[in-house]
Amino acid sequence: MINEAVKKLVAYALATGLIEKEDIVYTFNSLLIELGLDSAEYEISEIEKLSEQVPADESELGAFLEKVLGEIDDYAAANGLIENDSVVYRDLFDTKLMGLMVERPSTIIKKFNEKYAESPEEATAYYYNLSKNSDYIRRYRISKDMKWIAPTEYGDLDITINLSKPEKDPKAIAAARNAKQSGYPKCQLCWENEGYSGRVDHPARENHRIIPVTIQNSKWGFQYSPYVYYNEHCIVFNSQHIPMKIEHNTFCKLFDFVKQFPHYFVGSNADLPIVGGSILSHDHFQGGHYTFAMAKAPVERTFTVKGFEDVNSGIVKWPMSVIRLSGPDTDRIIELADVILNKWRGYTDEAAFVFAETDGTPHNTITPIARKRGDNYELDLVLRNNITTEEHPLGVYHPHAQLHHIKKENIGLIEVMGLAVLPARLKSEMAQLKDAMLSGVDLRADEVLKKHADWVDEFRGKYDAINADNIDEIIQNEIGEVFMHVLEDAGVYKRTPEGQAAFDRFTQTL
């Protein structure tokens, strides 16, 4: 069986372009070494015929690779090649095998640059497919994520329940806790991850390749997120392990990237705790080939900043507080963005509960997103504030407690733009909730479901009937409604006459 599985894996590599016909024997032997085997039975022509049977459909291709790697992992576990038969150790092992079939960085970079000379779209399409074919992006796990669109008054919001990150088993957790702490790589965004074998507390990256890009005359890396929350979800990161900071150069860097890849948007998480990203220690952006609901949202009222009459400025119809700047000249947009950032950093409006700082701790920052739209460039500046109170210890402008049954985590760049990344627990909870609602069970008597009871009571009255035919759509739409309120909570200026008047007070100070 292991012989057949290795043949199929080599055939997969040939079919997906990871290797050429001339690489078959070398690849086969490389895999044998890792599996502790010294012989096998195969013909090159047999591998070529098998490669023709590898499915071309994206989902079928992922399922094919998952099955083949599963068979090889089973063999490795049974023969002592894997320390513990769990997902963490299997991932470490099969990533090493996939890495054997991915070309060296210099070759990948050369191919990318050749395609870039044709068009940026050609280059990114090649690199994205490589990232999937190499199993750096595990298609078969991404396909398990639950995704749907929820209509709201602000447009169609994207909702995902993230199931693609495998949960660690107790043995792996214990091993990670007891392992000698390593400072290499410093974090999961460092360049040193390329080709790294990984540990129980750090993912393997033998199949990972990075594309170097020059941004503001410095070396940056371009790669895709292994978890792909949206189409061509990429990460652009500084080659140096330095902290994130929102400043003049941030705006310059964002537009520098967009000019090189005009079919992509790119944005940065904010640079303060609570409203910032998960990895504030490493300067990085996220982007991709996708149009979020926020990008589709219209400017509902405009304003003019003296001296910047040539830059279109307006407030976006969005649950969070967004200023959109647009025009053909990025230098002018950046100059105005500097004015807004500097003003916001020091801005206090007690009547609107906006405080620039308390006891010397700064609270105001911005989440910026850049894109090209037609002949114009756009920069969305999302005003953020991370102040906490006794009533809201996790943040005043953070999902409030009554929404935590759905979403408790911080609101970062992706969610700011209108894509909810919800916890995996919701998959089973929504299935249980559906059964309970249809059978008339008392939700408050259920330890798991009681946290959803008030929410269900609130939305039941909106529907003439809730039955087996419509309950799935109702639950999904109501989760979308909760996410809308999550974004409203995270908005500094509320969508009320008073809140919008306070927003206008700020823009009038510019």
PyMOL commands that set and color helices and strands:
alter all, ss='L'
color gray80, all
select helices_A, chain A and resi 2-15+21-34+44-52+58-78+87-99+105-118+120-133+139-142+170-178+191-193+248-260+293-296+330-345+350-352+401-403+413-416+425-439+443-445+450-460+471-490+497-507
alter helices_A, ss='H'
color red, helices_A
select strands_A, chain A and resi 146-152+155-161+211-215+218-224+234-238+265-267+284-288+299-303+312-316+322-327+357-358+361-362+364-373+376-385+419-422
alter strands_A, ss='S'
color yellow, strands_A
deselect
rebuild
show_as cartoon
